[in-house]
Amino acid sequence: MTGRPADAGTLRWPGPGQLAMGARLAVTGGRDSVVRTALTALGVGLGVAMLLFASAVPAMKHHRDDRIHALVDTMHGRDDMPRSAGTLLLLDAGTQYRDAVIRGRYVRPEGPEAPLPPGLDRFPEPGRMFVSPALRDLLGSPEGALLRERLPAPVTGEVGEAGLTGPRDLTFWIGSDTLTVGSAADPAGGAGAQAPWPGATRLDSFGDVYPPRELEPLLLLLSVVGIVVLLTPVALFVAAATRFGGEARDRRLAALRLAGADRSMTARIAAGESLAGAVLGLALGWLFFLLGRQLGERIAVNGVSVFARDVNPQPLLAAAVMAAVPVLAVGVTLVAMRQVAVEPMGLVRPARPVRRRMWWRLAVPAAGAALLAAVATGATRDAGGLAVEAGSLTAVVGLGAYTDPLALTALVAGLVLLLAGIAVLLPALLDLVTGRLTGGPPSWQLAVRRLQLSGGSAARGTAAVVVAVAGAIALQSLFSGVAADESARSERAAAEPGLSAPASAAARVSLLRGGGRSAEYAGRLRGAAGTTAVVGYDELFLTAGASGERARVMVGDCAALGTVAVLASCADGSVFLAGADGDRAAPRPGTTLAPVYAGPQAAGWRLPAGLPAVAARDTPFARGPGALLLATPGAVPPQLLAAADGVVELAVDPAVPDARDLVRNAVAQVLPGAGPVFGDRSADSSDRAFRSVARVLTAAVTVTLLLVAASMLVGVQEQLRERRRVLASLMAFGTRRRTLGRSVLWQSAVPLLLGLVPAAAVGAGLGGVLLRLAGLPVHIAWTGVLAMAGTAVAAVLGVTVLTLPVLFRTARPDGLRFE
């Protein structure tokens, strides 16, 4: 008996009665139907949960911004605010422990009406500490031993939720009765328990309101790409999950033909069965979402955590998910039934698969590539932001500019079409390749024959993984391009005049207006654990007036200067020129220098007629671009010296474990509230923001890839259930278990390996387009390409290995029994 696929024109949208009949068959059609529906619901539920988490991102950002704004304190405190019953003194004591950032404050209320800090029900007593729950856990664990040395104050209270941005925040408040307003290195001050402790700021309220800040162009591009890369494979997987068990369901529907149902009615009833699994999947998705957001409170990504109550799906986005999943389930089933011929008492499929139409499959990625090419052709990077020009389309996206919805729509549509094009091309590519495969060992022949007969099912299961790999490769290329650009900018910045930064092997402690006390603090820090040397000096930045030339001056005694340069002789009043490398003109003897940021009436310093050049030592201290003036205190006018900033630099011993935290502990004991800055930090907040977004997106893409691959376990198990009689027959005729196991591995490996070829090409090309959009040189991260491809292969093959016990159990001889 032969059959033909149902006419596409007869597949009308099913009515409520037909959908209800299909739903009843799904839940009352016996054990197999219930299991099949449950597996579909599980797969759809995982995808829906991920989409709901994505729809909750706007709410999470809004709530986090509100919490951050409510905690604003030192930024709007003022030294000149008059003391009153409603004011308090605050000193920023934030620190870092290994890779964790800790927010800390010393607080001293000045009256009974002083505002309570957010999250505190009372002020901590002097010398006592309130901590967040996460910090309490860290201090009480063996991993927090070094931190306990830095924060030895007894814990007498807890910082509540109102004082945190997330449940994993590390925060402390310490009470003080010695804080005073003034310079942090005031000569009258000290760090003793009874001495006045200057450096605090006075304020009378907490919190502030700031207008929403637009993302910088590069971050906007990265965020848009990340969202598309994350959600496209999830949507594809949801579509594939609605067809779990489709072959067995189609065969069972053949019995409906005996009851008088025509082909189109049978297809609509099949859509009702898929709808039942999709609706149950929506319920499971909400359940997974609610459980996941509770478990999410225990997780911090790059120091960022979120309260469960802040994870609320955006209503419109959640409604779109709730509406799209059932429609997708019905639509996918109707399209699939067009290639199925259902006859009374049997199911007939063409012996040779119908040749797939290629024009529309090629049109999808071609349209996406055309959109991205049009956007990228006019993309320029300027001071205002990312300019996107495509024909008459002109948009500037960036700080101080506006976002053109049409430009972003074109970008998103191009990304989606290009990535989805991989999924629609994969079935045709699989048919083309497997149709020409012959010969080989029995396991290979079994796998190839199965792929020849039902390549669509294999392609659906692999498409989401392949698309995720393509998107991940594009993101990795963008990350590497930005990292290379950041490195180049850092090298250029090192050659520009400006503030010096410590070398990577040194830690720098800056004392604002602390000239004259740096040597004292250096002496108290000398010999600290984790250091090899310590030097204290005063730092000035002077300019040569009309010529605009700048000079950096290091002021210290002869011993301090001797750590930086080789001095044949030195006495108070000496001035030297060190590190003149020819890249920048050195100050000439007799030049008059004045402070860079002072007015025209500021006191100047005339360099002496004799300015001996000395050789700089190879040390991490006071490294910086160009020439450096070394001066003893007697050579610098007192007015300039009084305005100098104090600097203490510590050479860090890289051979000592946790050397940086040991240095932080030592500094905290001598200068509470002062934090050392290490040379390999990023001074650019946008670079830090980029790295944070990059880490989060990389983690999210990897998790999505692993989840989609793990969800394939459901699909593979369902395919094994459908083929249990065939597998049992093979075992009964003497086929070895090892042969069947290898055939299952080949069935998973072949579609994946075929799909990785266009995925790598599309991902690398997309990465090049994104780099052009960002105004960066094209640089493909081949290491990232291999890493993501290897992750996908390992994940899919690992999932397949997990199905082998199910295979061996399914292939037992009792699987031949049929009723």
N, C-alpha and C positions, 0 to 999 in steps of 0.2 A: 504494500500500500504506500502510496506517495502522498505527499501533502505540500502545501505551499504556505508561505507566510501570510498572515492576515493582512488584508488591504489596509493601508494606512488611513484611508479615508473613512473606514468604518470605526476607528478607535476614537469615539467621542468621550468627553469627560464623564466619568461615572456619576450616577445619581446617588442620593442618600441610601435608597434601598439596596442597591448593588454593593455599595461600600459596606453597609451593615452586614450583608450576607457574607462577604469576604472576611470581615472581622470575626463573625461567629465561627467560620471555618478555621480561622487561625487559632482560636482559643478553645474550641470544642472538637477539633478534628483528630483527636487522639494524641498519644504521647509524643509522636514525632512532630506533629504540628505545634504542640506547646513548646517543645524544646527549641524548635526552629524559630518560633516567635520570640522566645526568651533570648536567644543568641542575637537576633536582630535588635531587640530592645537594648541589650547590653552594648552592642557596638554603637548604636545611635546615641545611647545615653552618654558614653564617653565623649563623643564628638560634641553633643549639646552642652555638656559641662564645660568643655574648653571654650566654646563660643560664648557661654554665659560669663565666664571669667573675663574674656576679652571685652564684652559689653560693660563690664564693671570697672574698666580702667578709668574712664572719665570721672566716675564717682570717687574712686580711690585717690586720684590726683587732687580732686576738689577738697576732700576731707583732709588730706595730708597738708595741702596748702593752708587750710584754716588752722590746723594744729600748729604749723610752723609760725604763722602770723601771731597766734596767741602767745607764743613763747618769746617773742621779740623783747629784749630788755636792754642790753648794753648799747645797742645801736642808737637808741634815742635818749640815753642818759646824758646828763650835762654836769661838767665840773662846776659851772657857775650857778647851778640851781641852789637857792637858799634852803638851808636846813629847816625842817618843820616836823610836826607830829605825824605827817603823812608821807614821809620820805624814808628811803633806805639806801644803804651803800652796797654796791655789787662789784665783784671782781671776777673776771672771766678766768677760770682755772681749767679750761678744756685741755684734754691730753689725748694721747693715743697709746693703745696697748697692742703691740704686734700689728695686726691689720685692722683692729677695731678702733673706731673713733669714739671718744668718751666726752660727753658734754658735762662740764662741771662749773659750779659757781660757789664763791664765798659770799655770804650775805650778812649784813648787820642792820637791823631795823633801828631807826632813829627816833621813833615815837610810837605811841599805842595805835595810831591810825595808819601805820605803814602797810602798804598793800601786800597781801600774801602772794608768793609766787604760785603760778598754776601748778596744780597737783599736790600742794602742801596744805595740810590742815592747821599747821602752826609753824612758827619759825624754829629751826634747830638751835639748840643751846650752843653757846661758844665751845668749840672743840668737838662738837657732835655732828653726826652726818646722817642725812636722809639719802637713800639710794633707790633706784628703780629695781623692780623684781629681777630683771635680767642681770643687772650689776651685782645684786645680792648673791645670785647663784654663782656668778663668776668669782666673786671674792671668796665664796665658801668652797670653791673647788680647788683641786691641786693645780689646775692650769692658771689660777689667779694668784699664785704665791708672790711673784714679782710685783704685781699690782697692789697687793696688800701692803708692801713696803712703802709704796708711793701714797697710799690712802690709808693710813693707820688709824684714823679717827673712829671711835666706836659708832656703830650703826644703831640709831635709836628711832628711826622712822622710815616710811616708804613713800616714794614719789608715786602719786596716783596717775590714772590714765590721762587726766587733763594736762599733766606736765610732760607728756611723752608724745612723740609722733608715731610711735609704733610699739608693740608689746616687747620687742627685743632691743629697744633703746637702752643704751648704757648712760645713765645720768646720775649725778650726785649733787647735793647741796650741803655745804658745811657752814655752820654758824661761826661767827667771829665777833669779838668785842674790841678789836684793834684796827680794823680797817679805817683808813682816812683817805680823803681826796687829795690828789697831788701826783707828782712824778713818781713812777714806779721805782726809780733809783734815787729818790730824794736823799741827800746826805744825812738828813735828820732821821731817816727811817731805818728800819731793820727788820729782820725776819724772826726775831725772838718772840716768844709767846706774850711777853708783857710790853714790848716796844710798839710804837705806832707803826702801822703797816700801810704805807701810801700806795697809790695806784688805782684806787677804786673810783667808780663813777656813781653819781647820785641820780635817782629817778623816783618818780611818784606814781608810776603805773606800769602795767605789763601789757604787752600786745599792741598790735598796730594793724592797719588795713592797707594792703597794697593792691594796685590794679593788676589784673592778670598780665603776665609777661609772655609775649610771643616767643616761640622757640627760635633759636638761631637757625639760619638756613640749613647748615649741615645737619643739625639735630633734627630739624623738620624732615629733611630727606631721609635720614636714617630711620626715624620713627615710622614714616609712611611705608617705607620698604619693609621694615620689620613686621608691621601689622599684616601686610599683604602676604609676606612669606609665612607667617604663622597661621593665618586663617585659611589660605587657599588649600593646603593639604588636608586640613580638618574638614572643610566643606566637601572635598572629593571623597574623603573616607566616609562621611555620613551618607553620601549618595551610594557608595559601594555597600555600606552596611544594610541599606534597605533592600538589597538583592541577595542577602545571605539566604541560602537554601532555595534559591529561585528555581533551580532545575527540578528538584523534588516536588516543589509546589506546582510547577507547570505540568508535570506528569500526573499529579493527583487531580488536577482540574479537568483532565480529559474525561473523567467520569461525569462531569456536568454536561457534556455533550449529549449523553444518553437521556438526560432530563429535558432536552430541548433547547439548551443554550447555544447560541451561535458563537462564532469566534470573537466578535467584538464584546459580547456580554461576558464571555469567559475572561477576556483580558481585564475588563472592568472589575470583575469579582476578584481577580488576582491582585489588582490595585488595592482593593479593600483589605486583603490579607496583609499587604505591605503597610497599609495605613495603620493597622492594629499594632504592628511592631513599632512603627514610628511614634505613635501616641504613647505607648508604654515607654519607649525610649525617652520621650520628653519628660515623663515623670521621673524616670531613673536619672536623667540628666540634672534635674533640679535637686534630687537627693544627693547625687555626687557633688554638686556645686555647694550645697549647704554643709556637707561633711568636709569638703575640701577647704572651705574658707575658715572652718574651725581649726583644722589641722594647720592651715597656713600661718596662724599666729605663732607657731613654734619655729617658723623658718624665717631667716633673714638673708636676703640676696644683696651682696655688696653693702651690708650694713643697713639695708632698708627692710622694714617689716611693716605689716598692716594689721590693724585691728579688724576682727571679723565684722563688726557692725559697720565698718567703712566700706566693705565689699558689697555693694549693691548694684545689680545690673541697671543700666540706663533703661528706663521704661520703653522707649521707642525701639531701641536695639533688641531688648529682650522680646518684645512683641514681634519684631521681624523674625527672630529665630523661631519663635513658637509657630508663626505662620508659614515660614519657609520650609521647615522640615517635613510637615505632612504633605505640602504641595510637591516637594522634591520626591518624596517616597512614591506618590501616585504617578507623577510624571515619568520618573525613571522606569517604573514597572510598565507603563503603557508603551514607552519607546522600546523596551526590551521585548515585549510580547509581539511586536511587529515582525520579529524574526523567528517566531515560534509557530509551528503548525500544530494545532490541537485538534485531533479527530476523536470520534467516539471510540472508547476502549483502547486508546493508545495515543502515543505522542510521537510525531515524526519530525525530525530535523533534517535538513539537507545533508547528504553524506559529505559533500564538500562545502565548507563554510562559504556563505555569500560574500562575494567580493565587496570589500568596504569602499565606499565612495571617498576618494582622497581630496577632492577639491575643497570641501568645507573643512576637512581636517588640516589642510595646509593653510587655509584662509585664516583660521583662528590665531596661530602664532604669527602669521604674516601681518595681520592687523595690529597685534600687540607690538611687534617690532617697528611697524610704521609709525605708530603713535609715539613710542619712545624715541625713535630717530628724529621725529619732527620736534619733540621737546628738547632733545639733546643738541640738535643743530643750532638752536638759538640760545643755548644756556651759556651764560657768562657769569663770572664771579667778580663782583665789585664791592665797593665799600658799603653799599646799601644792603646787600644781601644777595640772594640767588635770583638772577634775572632769567625768566623763562620766556622765550619768544618763539612762537610757532605760527608762521604766517601772520595773521592779524592778532594773534593771541600774545599779549604782553602782560606779565605779572611779575612783581617783585615781592619776594617772600623773605622776611628777615626782621630784625629789630628796627623799629621806627617805620616799618612799611606795612603793607597789607597783604592778605592772602587771597588770591583769585581762585574762587571755587572751580572755575573752568580749568585752570591750569592743573590743580591738584586732581581733578576728575580725570583729565587726560593721562596724568602720570599713573594713577591707580588703575585705570582701565588698561593701560598698556602693560603694566606689571601682571595683572590678573590674566589677560589674554595670552601673554607670552608663557606664563607658567602653566595655565590650563592647556595650552597647546601641546605640551609634553604629554599630558594625560590622554588627549584625544588621538595623538599620533602613535602612542604605544601599542594599542591593539593591532593597528595596521602593520606596524613594524614587526610585531611578534608573528603575525600571520605570514608576512613576507619571508622571514628568516626560517621559521619552523617548517614551512612548506617545502623548503629545499634541503632539510636535514634528513639523512638516511643512514642506516647502518648503526654500528656501535654496539656496546654491551647491552644485555637485556634491560638493565635499569635505565639506561639512556633511551632505549627504544620505547619503553613504557612511558617515560616522562614526555618524550617528544610527541608520541601519539596522543597523549592526553591534552597537551598544549594545542595540537592541531585540531582536535575536536572541540575544545572549550577554551580557546585562548582568551576570549573576552573576560571570563571569570578570573583567570590569572592576572590579566592586565589590570582589572579593576582593583584587585587586592594590592598590586604593587605600585599603582599610579601615585597614590598619596605619598609613599615613601620617596619615590623618584622626584616628585615635585618639591618635597621638603629639602632634598639634597640640592636641587638646582637653586632654590632660594638661599640655602645656607652658603653655597659657593659664592653667590653674588654678594652676600653680606660680608663674607670673609675677604673678598677682593676689596670691598669698600673700606673695611677696617684696616687692611694692610696699606692701602693707598693713603688713608688719613694718617696712619702711624708714620709712614715714610715722610709725609709732608710735615708732620709735627717735629720729627727729628731734624729735618732740614731747617725749619724755623728756629729750633733751639740753637742750632749751630750758628745761624745768622745772628740771633740775639746775643750770643756770646761775644760776637765781634762788635757789638754796638755799645756806646757809652751808657752808663746807668748804674743802678745799684748792683753791688756785688752779691754773689750767692756763694754759699760754701761749696767746697768740692764734695763729691759723693762720699768721701771718707771722713768728712768733718761734719760736726754739728754746730750750729750757730745760735747763740742766745743774744737777742737784741735788747738793749736797755734804753728806752726812749728818754732822751735828755739825761742820760746817765753818765755823761763824761766825768772822769775823775775817779769812778769807783770800779771800773772794769778790772783793774789789776787786783783789787781786793777780792772780788768775787772769783777771779781766776785762781788766786791762791787758795781759796777755800775749796775749789773744785779740783785742784791738782791732786792726782793720785786716785781719782774716782775709778771704780770698777768699770771696765769696758773701754777705757781711754788709754792712749799712749802718751799724750801731751796735751797741755792746756795753755792758751795764751789769751790775755786780755788787752784790749786797746780801745782807743776812741777813734771814731770814724767821721770824716768830714767830706762833703762833696762841694767842690769849689769850681768856679768858672773864671775864665780869663777875660771877662767883660765883653767888649765889642767883637772880639774874634770868635766868641762862642765856644772856645775850647774848654773842655771840662777836665778836672783832675780829681782823683780820689786820694785822700790823705789818710794815712794810718799813723796815729799818734800814740806813742807808748815809750816806756823806758828802754834803755839799751838792751836789756835782756829780752824784752818782748820783740823788739825790732830784729834782734839777732836770730830769732827763730824763723824769720821770713827771708832774710838776706845775709850774705857774708859781709860782715863789717870789720874792716881792718882796725879801725879805731872809732870810738863813739863817746860822746859826752853830752850832757844836757845843753841843748841849743843846737845840736847837729841836725842837718837835713840831708836826705839821700834820695836818689832816683833809682828805683829798682824796676826791672821787668820791661824796659824799653825795647819793644820788639820790631819797631819800624812800621807797624801797621797804623799807628796813630802818632801824631806829633806830640812829643813830650813837652811839658812846660819849660820855657826857657828861663835861665837865671835872670833875676830882676823883674820878672812878670808879677803884676799885682793880681791876686786871686781874691774872690769874694764868694760868699755862700750862694749856691745855685738858686735856692728858693727864697732869697732875701730881697729886700727893696734896694733902690739905688743908694740909700743913705747908710747901708750896712757897712760895718767895719771890714776893711780889706787886709790882706796879708801880702807883703812884698817879699818874694822869694829872695834868698841871699844870692850874692854875685857868684859865689862858689857853690855848685850843686853836683857833688861827686856821684858818679854812676856806680852802682854796686850790683853784684850778681845775685839773682834771686835763688833761694834754695828750693829743692824739689820737695816741698811740703804741701799738705792740703790747706794750710792757713792762708787766709786773705788772698786767695786766688781770684783773679778777675781779668777782664780784657785790658790790653794796653799797658801803659806805664802806671806806676804806683809811687807816690811820694811817701817817704818814711820820715817822720819828724819826731823829735823828742819834745816833751811838754814846754821846755824853756824856749823853743823856737817859734811857738804859735802864740799869737796875741791872746790874752786872757778872755776877751770878748768872744772870740771864735771858739775857744776851748770850752767855754761855758755852754755853748749851743750844740756841742758835739753829742752824738749818740754813743753809748757804751756798747761794746761788742765783746763777748766771750766765745771763743771757738775751741772746740774739743776735738782732738783727733780720735776717731773711733777705731777700735781694734777689731777688724773683721773676723779674726780667729776666735773671738770670745762669743759663745752662744748668747743670744738675746742681748747683744752689746747695746743696741739702741735703747732698749727698755732700762738697762742698767744706767745709761746716761740720763734718761728722763728721770729716773729715781734720784740720781745725785743732784740734778738741777732742782727738782722739786723740794729737796731738803734745804738747799741754800736760797733759792728764789721761788717760793711758792707762788703759783699762778703764772710763772714764766715757762714757756715751752720751747725746747730746742727745735730748730728747723734743720732738716738734713738735706744734703745737697742734691739728691735725686728726686726731690719733690717736684711737682708741677706748679709753676707759678700762675698758670693760666686757668681761670675757673671754667672756661669753655672747654679746654682740653680735659679737665677732670670730669666735666659733665659728659663729654663724649665717651670717655673711657667707661664711665658708669653705665651709660646707655648701651655701649657695646657689650659689656659683660652681661648685662641683663638679657639683651637680645640673643647673645650666643647661648646662654643657658636656656632661654626659652625655646630657641630653635632646636637645640639638642634634646630637650625634654619632649618637645612635640614629635620629633623624629622617633624617639624611643617609644613614646605612647602609641603613635600610629603603627609602628612595627609590632609592638606588643598586642595591639588590637587586631592585627592580622591573625593572631592565634585563634581568635573566634572564627574567622572566616575559614582558615585551614581545617579546623576541627569540623566545621559544618560540611566542608567538601568531603572529608573522610567519612562522615556519616552517610552522605548521599551515595558513596561508592562502596559501602560496606559489603554488598553482595558480590561485586566484581572482585574486590580484594580477597574476600573469603574464597571465591572460586580459584583465584590464582594460588592461594595457599594450599587449597585442596589438591591442586594439580602439581604440587611440589615446588612451587616458587619459594626461594629462600627469603627469610625475613630481612636479611641484609640487602637483597635486591630491591625489595619494596621500600626499605628505608632510603636507599640511595635514590630511587626514582622520585620520592617526595622531595628530597633535597634538590634534585635537578629541576623539578617543577617550580621551586621557589627561586633557584639561582638564575635560571635562564632568563625569565622576564626581568629580573632585577638587573643583571649585567647588561642586557640589551637597553634597558631604560637609562642606565647610568651614562651611556654614550651621549645621547641627546641632552641629558641633564647637565653633564659637564660642559658641553658646548654652549647650551643656553645660559647656564650659570656664569661661565666665564664672559660670554658676550654681554650679558646683563650687567655684570660687574664693571665692564669697561664703559658701558653707557652711564651707569651711576657715577663713576669717577669723572666722566666728562661733565655730567650735570653738576658735580661738586667743584668743577674747575681744577681738577687734579690730574696729574699725568697717569695714563693707563698703566696699571701694574697688577697683573693677575697673580693671586696668591696660590701657586701650584701646591704648596705644602698644605694649605687649607683645603684645596680640592681633593687631594688624596686622603686627607684626614676625614672629611665628611663622607666621601665615598666608602672608605673603610669602615666608618661607623655604621653606615647603612647596611653594608654587606654583613658585618658582624651581627647587627641587630636582627636582620631578617633570617639569617641562617641559624642564629641562636633560638629564635622563636620556632623555626621549623624543627629543630632538634627537640624542643619541648613537646612537639606533637607526636614524636615517635612512639611513646607509650600508648597514646590513643590509637595510633595506626596498628600496632601489634595486637591491641585488645580488639579492635574492630575487625581485623582480618582473621579471627579465629573461625574454625569450621562451622560453629553454630550460627555464624552470620548468614549462612545459606538458607536458613529457615525463613519462610515468607508466607504470610497469610493474605 
